[in-house]
Amino acid sequence: MRGFRAPDVTIGRLAEYLRALNSMDLAGHPPRFISSHELGPLVGVTSAQVRKDLALFGEFGKQGVGYDAANLRRELQQILNADRRINVGLAGVGELGDALLRYNIRRAAQDREYPFVMAAAFDTNPKKIGTTVDGVTPVYNVLDMPEVTRQKDLEIGIITVPASVAQSVADSLVKGGIRAILNFAPTKLTVREDVRVRYADVSLELLCLGYYLGPRRVRPDGGGPATG
């Protein structure tokens, strides 16, 4: 079943199922079973959607019993390649990049099963090149990105550089062998078909949330928003 490419929205839900299972205590005997009726509400979907998503990858549960939660967790880890270490490189050690590096470094230190290793970072600032973040992640010159990407066997790249240089950074990552990119720069990237890009644009998401605040009420005298 792994030969096909599942829809992105399905993969997103699988990641949420795994996160929900990771938050549970699955140790002990007898094994903990969880039904689609229990798992669905934990991630905000119907039980039918849970069953449909999981059925794309095999038969994991038993009718009337549910899913062996520990086994389902292992299966989801394998599907998402979260059952092994994944080396990650980050380009742009500014405020956002530095925060992301430190967050993931601490997650890995606190959780032995956290799969993402922040193996390298890249920047143009001479004061940062040659240093390490939290004593763990070395910072390299962005000009050395393709070579370091290959040497460090990086599989995922994170881009936290200005939009004006994001495409050139993406090109360098792909040249080094990267096939998956998480882009925080507010711009669309052009990459080969076999390279997957996901976007995390905070300012865009805030704009979208602004819509749900509803229309701004203005006082009749035009002196500003009404408060009553």
N, C-alpha and C positions, 0 to 999 in steps of 0.2 A: 504493500500500500504506500510505501514511502517514495515510489517513483513519480507520483503526481505532485503537482504544486497546489496546495490548498489556498483558498482565498485569504487575503491579508486579514480581513475581519475575523475569520475563523481562528487564525493564528493568534490574534490579539486576545480572543476569548480563552484559548488554551492557556495562554500565559496567565490570565486571571484565575482560571481553575487551579493552576499550579500554585499560584500565590495563596489562594484560599487554603489549599491543602497544607502548604508549608506552615501556615499559622496554627495548625491543629497538632495536638499531641497524639501521634499515631503509634507510639510504642506500647508494648504490653500485649497480653494475650487474654481472650481470643482477639483475632484481628478486628479492627474497627471497620465497619461497613458504612458507606454513605450512599444515599439514593440521589437520583437526579432532582428529586423534589427538595432535598436539603441543599445540594450544591448550587442549584440555579439561583435561588434568592441571595446567596452569598456574593454573587457577581452581577446580580440584576438582570438575569435572563430566565426564560421559562425552562421547566424541566424537559420539555420537548426539544428545545434548542440544545441543551446539554447532550441529550441522547444523539441528536443529529450530528453535532460536532464530533463527538467521540467515535461514532460509527464510521466516520471517514477513515479512521486509522485502525479499526479492528473491533473485536468484541471484548470489552473489558469487564462487563458486569453480568449479573445473573438476574433474570426476571423475578421479581418478588423479593429479592435480597438486596440488590444494589451493587455497588462497586467496593471491592477491597481497597480501602483508601490508600494504604501504603503501596500497594501494587500499582494503583492508578497514578499515584505520585511518581513512581519510578518510570512508568510508561510515558508520562508527560515530559519528564526530564529528558528521556531519550529522544522523543519527537522534537523537542526544542533544543537539542544538543546541550542541555544544561546538566548533563551527567558527566561532564569533563571540563577541564580548564580551557578557557578561551582568552587568548591574549588580545588586549585592546590597546590601541594607540590614540592619543588625543592631541589635536593640533590647535594651539592657541591657549597658552597658560596665562590668560587674563583673570579677571575676577570670577567669571562663570567657569572657565576651564579649571582653575585652581580649586574651586568649590566642588566641582564634579569629581576631580581626581581624589580629593581628600575624602569625600563621601564614599566612593567605591573602595578606596584603600581600607577605610575603617569597617565597611561592610564585610570585606573579605577577612579582616582580622577577627571579627566577631562571629562569623558564620563559616565554618569549614567547608560547607557545601556550596557557598556562593561561587559561581563558576567564572566570574569575570576578573581577570588579572590585569591591572593597569601597568602594562609592561614598558611603555615608553610614552613620552610627551615631546612635543615639538614647539619651538618658538623662534622668533627672530631677535629677541632681546638678549644682547650679550651678557647681561647680568643674570639671566635665568639659565642660559645654555651652560651645561656642565654641572648644574646643581641637581638635587633630587627633591621631590615633593614628599613630605612626611618621612624622609629617609628611605623611601621605597621606589618611587618612580623616577628614573633618570630623564632629564630634559636635554633633547638634542637640537641641533640646528635644523630648521625646517628644510634647508637645502639638502640635507642628508636623509630626507624622509624615505625615498624609495629603497635605498640600501639598508637602512635600519629596519624598515618594515619587513624586508626579507630576512634579515639576520635574526630578528626577534620573533619571527613567525607570527606576525600580527594578523588577526582575522577580521577584526572589527575596528573601524576608525570613527572617532568622534570629532566633529568640526565645530569649533567655538571661536572662529576668527571673523573679522568683518566681512560683510557680504561681498565687498569689492575683490577679495582675494580667495573666497571660498571655492570657486571653480578650479583655480590653479592648485589649491591644496587637495581637492578631490582627485584631480588628475594625478598628482604625485602619489597619493594613497593607492589608487588603482594601479599605477605603474609598478608599485611595490608588491602588488598581489592581493590587496584588500578587495573583498567582494561584498562587504556590508558596511554601510555608513549611516551614522546617526548625525544629522545635520541640524545644528542650532542657529546657523547663520540665516538671516531673513532673505533667502534667495533660493530659487530652484536650481538644481544641478543637472548637468547633462552627463550621463555615464553610459557605459555599455549595457546591453540588455541583461547580461549575467551578473550585474552588480545591483544589489538592492539598497535603496535609500529610504530612510524614514526621516520625517521632519518633526522638529520640536521647536516651534516658533512661539515663544511666550507672549510677545506683544500681540501677535495675531489672535491667540487664544483669548487674551484679555479683551480685545476688540469684539470678538464674538460674544463673550459673556456680557459685555455692555448692552447688547441688544435686549437681554432678558431682564434688565433693570426696569424696562418700561419707559414710556414717554416722560420727559421732565415736565413737571407742572410749573407754570409761571404765574406769579401774582398778577392780578388784574391791573395793578399800577405799573407793571413792567419792572418792578424793583428787584427781581430775582425770583428764585424758586419758592413756591408756596410751601408752608410747613404744617398747615393744619389739616 
